[in-house]
Amino acid sequence: MADPTRAGQALSENPRPDARWPSAQARPEDVFLAWLLALPDDADMAEAARREIARLDRAAPLGAGPERLRALMIELAQAG
C-alpha cells in the first residue's frame, strides 16, 4: 500500500503534470479531474467550465476523447 504522506509530498514537489500530459491515451475523466483540481479554491467552476467549452469549440472538429471532455464540462457548467 502506498504511503499517503509520500504521495502528498510528491505532489507538492511537482504540482504541474509533465509537459507531455495529457497524452492521446489519457482518459477524458482523468483530464477533467486534473483540470478541476488545478482550479483556484475561489474559482467559479461553472464559469471556468464554460470557458473551456468555448476553447474546445474553437478546436473543432473534436475526436471522441475531447468530445467526452466537453460533455463533462457541460455537465459542470449546467450544475453551477
ABEGO torsion letter per residue (X at the ends): XBBAAAAAAAAAABABBBAAOBBAABBAAAAAAAAAAABBAABBAAAAAAAAAAAAAAAOBBBAAAAAAAAAAAAAAAAX
